Amino acid sequence: MRAHYDGSAPLTQSNRCPLSPMPRIVPAWCRAVSLPVALAVAYLAGYVVLRATRTERWERDGRLYVLYPAGARPLYYLFRPIAYADQALTGTGAHIGPHRPAAGEEAR
């Protein structure tokens, strides 16, 4: 069981946080940083999986788009901030549901 670090004992090589093999005391700052880092890694991994499995090139403009599932608007808004960065870096757009053919075009 890991004890809470209250700041009374000096941190040494044997009881500091940065993933030593057997930390005796986990400082509060380490626990405070670990959760946001884990959430950020899970967020990035979720977007990478979505992008890897749901990317399609649209024939009309030749661009890549990440196609969010139809009816999954919350998922779209969850990943929208990282999709903006993805679009700025790679030019990949985002779209909810499949692309529809324009008027006069036949669906394939």
Secondary structure, 3 states (H helix, E strand, C coil): CCEEECCCCCCCCCCCCCCCCCCCEEEHHHHHHHHHHHHHHHHHHHHHHHHHHCEEECCCCCCEEEEECCCCHHHHHHHHHHHHHHHHHHCCEEEECCCCCCCCCCCC
